[in-house]
Amino acid sequence: MDKAPAVTPTGLVPVYPAEYNCSPITSGYASWIDVDGTRRDEIHTGVDIGRLGEWVIAPGPGTVRAVWKANWKWGIEGALLIRHDRRDLNLSGGPEVYYSEFDHLDFDEIKHFKAGDKVKRGQRLARVTHPGENETYLPEVHWEVWKADHDNLTWRKNTYGAPEWWNDSAELIDPLSMLALNNPPADGKSVVISPFIKGKDYSGFRGFTYIVPCKRK
């Protein structure tokens, strides 16, 4: 990319619903602390979530934009990019496009997806595994959310010789900000996580639901 994407801390914190067991966010947006408790080399551009083998599910309806073999120094792995038009998320204003990027996936689990495939909220995408498919690292899915004014992508090689996308209008945002839209935090920072519930009517739901299943207690 032309330069490192800007990451602005938001102060948002997740609050998990009392009636559900949800795998927690293990490394937050703009955090300097990794999932294993060590300090990162650079500020975190997304959130890390999940336990080994858990399904990663779509946070909202959208369209598969890209599937590729990625490498961000941990090894070759699968990456998936989903485009959400703002109307998919029941948003009347703001950016035209939102992207969900999922990293640290097993490429064999996502290679059946093709650009243009429609994705439903709560649809299973892949299972949580190790970054770079390397068991040296703790399992997680890395989820980035971007907002953009258009959907024109450019592809290039990163430092590790792997493909990466770029959109000159895209800006990183805290995934928690999209998880907060349907139920804005009363105190301005505590985001109550909304799990995806099969069979629930989401026709008027604004924004995103959680990307791993939560089990009712």
DAMO-V26715 format. One record per residue. N is the residue number from 1. RES is the residue in one small letter. SS is DSSP state (H for helix, E for strand, L for the rest). OMEGA is omega as a letter, one per 30 degrees, with the letter a starting at -180 (NA if undefined). Layout:
n res ss omega
N RES SS OMEGA
N RES SS OMEGA
//
This chain:
n res ss omega
1 m L a
2 d L l
3 k L l
4 a L l
5 p L a
6 a L l
7 v L a
8 t L l
9 p L a
10 t L a
11 g L l
12 l L l
13 v E a
14 p E l
15 v E a
16 y L a
17 p L a
18 a L a
19 e L a
20 y E l
21 n E a
22 c E l
23 s L a
24 p L l
25 i E a
26 t E l
27 s E a
28 g L l
29 y L a
30 a L l
31 s L l
32 w L a
33 i E a
34 d L a
35 v L a
36 d L l
37 g L l
38 t L l
39 r E l
40 r L l
41 d L a
42 e L a
43 i L a
44 h L a
45 t L a
46 g L l
47 v E l
48 d E a
49 i E l
50 g L l
51 r L a
52 l L l
53 g L l
54 e L l
55 w E l
56 v E a
57 i E a
58 a L a
59 p L l
60 g L l
61 p L a
62 g E a
63 t E l
64 v E l
65 r E a
66 a E l
67 v E a
68 w E l
69 k E a
70 a E l
71 n L l
72 w L l
73 k L l
74 w L a
75 g L a
76 i L a
77 e E l
78 g E l
79 a E a
80 l E l
81 l E l
82 i E l
83 r E l
84 h E l
85 d E a
86 r H l
87 r H l
88 d H a
89 l H l
90 n L l
91 l L a
92 s L a
93 g L l
94 g L a
95 p L l
96 e L a
97 v E l
98 y E l
99 y E l
100 s E l
101 e E l
102 f E a
103 d E a
104 h E l
105 l E l
106 d L a
107 f H a
108 d H a
109 e H a
110 i H a
111 k L l
112 h L l
113 f L l
114 k L l
115 a L a
116 g L l
117 d L l
118 k E a
119 v E l
120 k L l
121 r L l
122 g L a
123 q L l
124 r E a
125 l E l
126 a E l
127 r E l
128 v L l
129 t E a
130 h E l
131 p H a
132 g H a
133 e H a
134 n L a
135 e L l
136 t L a
137 y L l
138 l L a
139 p E l
140 e E l
141 v E l
142 h E a
143 w E l
144 e E l
145 v E a
146 w E l
147 k E a
148 a E l
149 d L l
150 h L a
151 d L l
152 n L a
153 l L l
154 t E l
155 w E l
156 r E l
157 k E l
158 n L a
159 t L a
160 y L l
161 g L a
162 a L l
163 p E l
164 e E a
165 w E l
166 w E l
167 n L a
168 d L l
169 s L a
170 a L l
171 e E l
172 l E l
173 i E l
174 d L l
175 p H l
176 l H l
177 s H l
178 m H l
179 l H a
180 a L a
181 l L a
182 n L a
183 n L a
184 p L a
185 p L a
186 a L a
187 d L l
188 g L a
189 k L a
190 s E a
191 v E l
192 v E a
193 i L l
194 s L l
195 p L l
196 f L a
197 i L a
198 k L l
199 g L l
200 k L l
201 d L l
202 y L a
203 s L l
204 g L a
205 f L a
206 r L l
207 g L a
208 f L l
209 t L a
210 y L a
211 i L l
212 v E a
213 p L l
214 c E a
215 k E l
216 r E a
217 k L NA
//
